[in-house]
């Protein structure tokens, strides 16, 4: 395996920020990558042309998207440790190569009418780029913004939700120009691959990591912690042995399943809902609806994750799951009676969907500390892999079955919407069961020798235990205090409130 020294300009040591570097230059680097890979959310624009040109069912045309989300979760889980070790520049470059080459392979598949190449390129190869690119800036931004972790993760992940805001109308315009046959789809894929490679390169060149022990000017860690915020650290290996990890896995999986189902089917869904009414929805308007959903997805990632800094992560997920279930109920019962009601409910659902993604890294930091939060986050994203298959499968399979039964309009989706409500209720219950992590899973305070060895392996200068503890406290937003003092607090917090 390559070490940092052999990665050349991509290594973590070559991305160390010089004195006076502004941390506000790092969010644009994250956005250049996330806005690009967020194109995945515009896949529904390609579904009707692919179904028509290659004679595919709705379930089959969802396969590249589903596989892409599966590979996102798997590559994030298995690559999380590498991303932490090699740094964000290396991760962003790997993402660029995989994501862009995936489009080129998909273009070849469309041009030769080989659908399996579209699935391989967009889903498998591109999906690896999605996963590595998705987690590449998260840990780095949390280190640059220890004073506002919810906002930081919102910035990091906001671009992914907003990718379709650009990609949806852009893809529609390209296919209007090139055509919606196999050749037109191939040309559109080709333009996407080349353009996104150039845009993502900006992030590769711009990203920087903070020096060891860095803190924002004038900021001091708060002296008081909420009941759901621990000052202790938990390793990735121990984290997956805790019930908290798996409850949060269920929470994320249920929230994502409910949102991704409607997002993947958005364009044809709104068309079906109002097809037999006095105000049918055109293909152009449906693409605009997808763009609106992308805007809500993007805005929710920053708005709701920032709100979670004020009200706590657990309370924020109560809103996502509880109110989200009510929005789905409104669509299933009243959606076809009012187009504005349908659109507003869908926008709220997608804002919660996006907010769930951007809030979960801060939730993990609260529960497990900053020690290996990037690797833990990668493992948790396997919930996204499951949801990426489950959500589109439920919506598409039910719609195909209902269509075979002769149903039309809202009748195609009433059963799948009811299933989504049930899943959100399951997620709500799982969130209520989350408590602070038991002290037996906490990492022991490192000895001076262990601290020196760890620093040497990472290429950093050895630092003493006395110097290391304030650094961890600064990154986690916790007061500097010995581990022995932190554990009783965490134990007593199990009886405490929800923050």
N, C-alpha and C positions, 0 to 999 in steps of 0.2 A: 504494500500500500504506500502511496506517495505521502511523504511528510510535508509539513509546511514549508521547510527550506527548499524542497524540490518543486514546489508549485510556482516558483518565480513570482511574477507580478500578481498572480491570483492568491497568494498566500496571505494569511491573516496579518503577519508581521509587516507586509508591504501596504496594508490598508490602515495602519495606525494613524489616527488623526494628528496633525501637527499642532503645536501650541496656537491658541486663538481660533481654531476651527469651530465654526458655528454648527451646533447640533441641528439647526433648522435646514441645513443642506442635505441631511440624511433622508427625511421624508420624501423629497422628490425622487431620490434614487429608488426607494421602495415602491413608489407609485408608478415609475416607469416600467417596472417588472409586473406589478400586480394589475395595472390597467391592460397590459398585453395579455397575460394568461387568463384574465377575466373574460376574454372572448368566449370562453367555454359556455358562459351563460347565454350567449346568443345562438346556441346550437339550434333552437327551435325554428329559426329562420331558414335553416337548411333542410329541415325535415320534409316539407311539402315538395320541393324540387327533387330531392333524392327519392321520395316515395313514387313520384311520377316518372322520373327518368329511369329508375332501376326496378320499378314494380315491387316496392317494399311495403310492408305493413307498418303501422305506427309503432308497434313494439320493436320491429327490426330496425327502423330508422333511428331509434333511440340508443342503439347498441354502442356506437362510438362515444357518445356522451357518457353512458353508464360506465363503460370500460375506463374512460378517462378519469372519472371520479374514483373508481376503484383503485387505479394506479396512483392517483393523487394520495390517497390515504396510505397505501402500501409503501410508496417511495418516501413519504414523509416519515412513516414509522421506522423504516429500516435506514433511512438516510439522515435522520435527525442528529445522531451522534457525529456523523461526518460533517454535517453543516456546522455544528458547534466547534468541532476541532479545526476545520479548515477555513472557516470564516465566511462572511456573506458574499464577498466578491467571487470566490470559487463557486459558491452555490448558485449565484445569479448567472454565471457563465454556463454552468452545466444546464441550468434551466433554459437559457437562450438556445443552446445547441439542440436539446431534445424537443422543445416546443416548436421551434421553427422547422426543423427537419421533419417533424411529424406532419406538418402541413404539406411539405413537399411530397412525402410518401402518399398522403391522402389525395393530392392532386394527380399523381400517377394512377392511383386506383380509380378515380373518377374518369380520367381520360381514357383508360383501357376497359372501363365497365367491370372492374374487379372490386366488388364491394369489400371483400376481405382486406384489401390494401387500405381502403378508407378507414376500416376499423383498426387495423394495425397501426397506421400512421397517426391518425387523430387520437385514437383511444389509448393504445399501448405506449408508443414512443412519446407522443405529446403529453400523455397523462403523467409520465415520469417527470417531464418538465414542469407540469402543474404542481406536483408535490414538492419538488426541491425548491422551485421558485416561491411557492406559497409560504414556506417556513423560513426562507433565507433571511428576511429582514426583521422578523419578529423579536428574537432575542436581542439583536443589536439595538433596536429602537427602545426596548424596555430598559436597556442599560443607559441609553442617552437620556431617557425621561423617567428616572426613578421617582420623581415627584408627582407624575401623572400617568400611572401605568395603564389605566383604562383608556385614556385618550391616546396613549402611544400605540396600543394594540389596535385601536380604531383607525389610526392613521395607516398603520402597517397593512391592514386588511381591507381598508376602504376601497382601494383601487381595484381589488379583485371583484368586488360587488359592482363597481361602476364600469367594468370592461365592456359589458354589453351595451351600455349607453352609447358608446362609440361604434362598437362592432355591428350592432343590429342594423341601424340605418345604412352604415357603410357597406355591409354585406349585401343588403337589398339593392343598393345602387349599383354595385359591381355586377350583380346577376342581371339587373335590368340592362346593363351595357353589354355584358358577355353572353347573356342568355341563360336559361334555366335547364338546358340540356346537359349532358355529361361534360361536353367541352366547356360550357360556361361555368359550371361548378368547379371544374379543374382549374380554370384560369383564376377564379376567385380565390381558391385555396392557395395557388401559387403567389398571388399578390399579397395575401395575408402572411405567408411564411417569410417573404423577403422584408416586408415592411416592419413586422414585429421584431425581426432580428435586429434591425437598425435601431428601433426604439428602445429595446431592452439593453442594448449596448451602452446607452447613456447611464443606466443604473449601475452597470458593471464598473464603469469608469469613475462614477461619482461617490459610491458608498465608502464610508470610513467607520472604523471602530474606535471607541473611546480608550484613552490610556487607563492602565490599572489604577483603581481607586478614585476615578474621576467622579466629581459631583457637580451639579449645576451651581453657578455662582450664587452665594447667599442662601443656599438651601441646606437645611439640617433635617435629618430623619425625625419624624414625629415621635413624641414620647409616649403616646397612647396608641394602642392598636384595638381594632374592632374584634368582636368575639370570634368571627370567622377568619381572622387574619393571624397567621402564625409567624413567629420570628424564627422558627426552626427550619431546617432543610431536610428534604427527603430525596433520595436518589431515584433515578428512573426505574431501577430494578425493584426497589422497595415500593415505589408508588403503585405499580400494577398489582401489588399484593394487598392493597388497602381497599376497603369497601367504597371509600370516597371516590377513587378513580373510576370504579365501575358504575356507581350511581351517576357520576358526571358523564360517563360514556353513554349511558342510556338517555340522559337528558339531551345531550348533543345529537344523538342518533334520531330521537323522536322529533326534535325541533327541525333538523335538516330534512328528514323524510317528508314532513308536512310541507315545508317550503319548496323543496326541490321538485316535488311532483308537479305542482302548479307552474313552476318556472320553466321546466323542460317542455311542458305542453302548452305554454302560454298563448302563442299565436293561434294555433288551431282551436284551442279551448274557447277563447273569446269569440272566435268566428262561429263555432257551433252553438254557443249559448244564445246568440242573437240572430242566427241564420234565418229563422222563420218569423222574425218580428218586422216591424215597420222601419227599423233602423239597423240593417245588417252591417257587419264590419268588413271592410275591404282588406285585402292583403297588406296594403300600405299602412292602413290604420292599425292592423294587428301588429305589424313590425314596430309601429310607434308605441303600442301598448307594452311590448317587450322592453323598449327603451325606457318607458316610464317605470316599469318594475325594476329595471337595473338602477335607475336613479334612486328609488326607494331603498333598494338593497344597499346601495353605496352610502346614502345619507344615514340609514339606520346604523351602519357600522361605526360611524363616528359619534352620532347623537346618543345612542343608547349605551355604548361603552363608556362615554364620558359621564353619562348619568349614573352609571354603576359606581363611579368613584364617589358619588354623593350618597346613594341609597344602599349600596352593597350589592354584591353579585347575586346572592340568593334571592333577594327581593326583585332584582331585575329579571331573573329567569321566571319568577312567578308571573310577571307581566307578560313575558314572551309566550309562555305556555298557556296561561289562563285566558288572557285576552285573545290570543291567537285562536284558541278553540271557539270562542264566541264569534270571531270574524268568519271562520269556516262555516259555522252554523248559519250566519246571516246569508252567505253566498248560496248555501244549499237550499235555504227556504225562500229567499227573496231575490236572489241574484238576477234572474231573468226578467224581473219586473222593473228594474231600474239599472240602466247602464252606469250612471254615476256611482250607485251603491256598490255594484260589482267591482268597479275600478278602485274605489276607495278602500274596500275591504281587502282586495288583493294587494294594494300598495302597503297597507298596514302589516299584512302577513309577511310580505317580503322585507319590510323594514325590520321586523322581529327576526326573520331568518338571518339577515345580514348581521344584526346586532348580536345574535347568539354566537356567531363565529368570532367577532372581535372582542366579546366579553370573556370568552372561555380561557384565553391565555392568562388574563389577570386573575380569573377564578383559580386557575392552577397555581399561579404565583402565591395567592393568598393561602392556599391549602398546603402546598409542598415547598414553598420558598423558591429562591432563584438558582439554587445549586445546579440543577439539570432541567430547568423548566422547558428549554427548547426540545430536548429529547423526549420529555414527558408529553409535551404538546404534539410531537410527531406521532407518538404511540396512540394518543387519544383520537387522532384523525382517522384511525381505522373505523371509527364510528361513521365518518363521512363516506368511507368506501361502502359500508353496508347500506347506508341511506341512499347513496348514489344509485344503487341497484334497486332498492326497495321502493323508493318514491316513484320514479318513472315507471317501474314495472306495475305497481298498483294502478296508477292512473291510466296508462296505456292499455294494460291487459283488460281492465274493467271496461274501458271505453270500446275496445275491439269486441269484447263479448256482448256488450249492450247493443252495439251496432248490428251484430249478427242476429240479435233477438228482435231487431226492428225498431229500436228506440232511437230517438233523435234529440237534438238540442240539449237542454240541461239533464235530460234523462240518461245521457251518456256518462255523466259524472256524479250523480247523486250518491251512489254507493261508495265511490272512492273518497268523496268528501266526508262521508260519515266515518270511514276508516281513519282518515286523518284526524278527526276530532278525538277518536278513541286513543290514538297514538299520543296526541298532545296531553291528554289526561294522564296517561302512563308516565310521560316525562315529568309532569307536574308532581306526581307522587314521588318519583325518584329524587327530584330536587329537594323535597321536604325531608328526605331521609339523610341528606348530607350533613355531617357534623365535622368538627375539627379532627385532624389526623391524630391518632393515639401516639403518645411519646415513644412507644417501642419501635416505631418506624423511622424516628428521627436519626439523622446522621450524628455520630459522636463528634465532639470538637477535635479537629486534627491536631496532632503533635507538631512541634516545630520541624522535625525531620520530614514528616509526611507533607507538610506545606511546601518545604523546599523542593522535594522530589516532584510534586505536582506542578510547581511553577517551572521547573526545569523541563518537564515533558512538554509543556505548552509553549516553550520558547520564551517565557517571561522570567524576569529576575526573581530569585527566591525571596520570599517575604516572611516575616515572623508571624506567629499566631496572633500576637498582639496587633500587628498591622493588618492581618487578613480579616479579622472579625469586623472592624469598622467598615471595610470595603463591602462585605456582604450586606451589612446593615444598610449601607447607602444605596445599594442596588435594589433592595427589597422594600425600602421605605420604612424600615424598622429601626427602633432605637438600638444603639450598640449596647449589648448586654450579654453575659455569658450564657452558653447553652443551658446550663443547669438552672438558670433563672427562667429561661423560656419554657422549659418543659412543664413545670407546674402551672404556668399560665395557660398553656395549650390544654392541659388536662382539665383545669377548672372551666375552660371555655366550652367544653362539651355540654355544660349545663346552661350556657349562655344563649345570646340572641342569634340573629340571622346574618349579621354582617361579618 
